[in-house]
Amino acid sequence: MKAKKSLVLFLVSCLALTLTLCLGVAAEDGAAKDNFITRMGTFNFVSLIVLAVVLVVAIVLCIVKREKVVEGLRAYKSEMKKITWFPWKAVWRSTILVLVVVIVTALLVGLLDIAFFEMQYLLTGQGFSFFGGQ
């Protein structure tokens, strides 16, 4: 019985927070004279409804299948303990290497992009030129 009361309190809190956010978004748009959904935006309203439904379904499933959820979390914890993690120095070096490779690749792609734009401008006289022209 205690879990049901906690669930109801949690769901009411989520609903209150969602309504507060919706009203805040709708209040920012003072130009629209239509109804609440139009002022907030239909896509935003539908997104909030879908999010609320998914959240409620997830919470209800976690409560109904409590034993399976706890068992799954225990299995997850035991599997995480079996993982052999790399040493911190190796992780740091690999991270730096990845960042350097990404930056160098981005610079090369950017330079090729500039070169192709310039060649297009020189050949056709149309388009965008980084070093003068239109």
N, C-alpha and C positions, 0 to 999 in steps of 0.2 A: 504494500500500500504506500510505503514511503517513496518508492521509486516512481510510482504513478504521479504523486504530488510534485515530485521534483521535475518530472518530465513536463507536466502541465505548466509549472512555473517557468521552465526554460522556454517552452514554446510561446508562451504569452510574452516573455521578454523579447524573444526574437521578432515576434509580430510587432511589438511596440517599437523596437528599433527600426524595423523596416518601414513602418508607417512614418516614423519621424524623419527618416532619410527621404522618403518619397515626398512628404509635405515640404521638406526643405528644398528639394529640387524644384518642386512645383511653385514654391513661393518666389524663387529667384526669377522666374519668367513671368513678370507682371504684365507683359504686353498681350499675352493671349487671353481672350475673354471666354474661351470655350470651357469645357468641363475639365475635371482633374486629369483624366487620362491624356487628353490632348495637350495640356500644358506640360505634363511630365514627359510625354513622348511615348508612343505606342510600343516601340521596341524596348525601351527601358522598363515599362510596366510589365510586358510579357516576360522579360528577362528576370525581373524580380519574382514574378509568380512561379516561374520554372525553378528558380533557385530555392524558393521557399518550399516547394513540393519535394524537391530532391533532398533538402535538408531534413524535412519531416520524415520522409521515407527512410533515410539513412539512420536517423535516431530511433525510429520504431523498430527497424530491423536489428539494430544493435541491442535493443532492450529485449526483443523477442528471442533472438538467438544469442543471448548473453554467454552461455556456456561455450558455444563454438567460437565466439569472438575472443574470449579469454584464452581458450586453447590455442587459437591462431596466434595471439600475441605472445604467448609463452613459447611457441615453436619459433616465432620470429626472433625472439630474444636469444634462444639457444643457438639458432643458426648464426646470428650476428657474432656470438662469442667464438664460433669456429673459423671465422674469417681471419686470414693472415694479412695484416695490413703492412704496407710498405713503410720503411723508415721515413721520418719527417724530412730528412735531407734529400732523399730521392724524390719525394713528392714535390718539394720546393723547386728542385732543379728541373723536373719535368714541367712544372707550371711555368717557369720562366722561359723554357724552350718553346712551349706552345705559344706564349704571348709574343715572343720574338718572331716566330714563324708567321703568326697571324698578321702582325704589323708589317713585316716585309712583304707578304703576299698582298695585303691591302695597298701598299705603296706601288707595287708593280702593276696591279690591276688599274689603279688610278692613273699612273703614267701611260699605260697603254690606252686608256680611255681618252686622255688628252691628246695623245698622238693620233688616234683615229679621228677625233673631231677635227684636228688641224689638217689632216690629209683630206678629209671630206671638204673642208672649207677651201683648201687650195685647189682641189680638183673641180669643184662645182661652183665655187663662189657663193654658195648659200650655206646657211647653217650658222653655227656658233664658233667663234674663234677666241681662244684664250689670250692670244697675243696681238690683238688688234682686229680691225675690221668691224663688222656689224655686231 
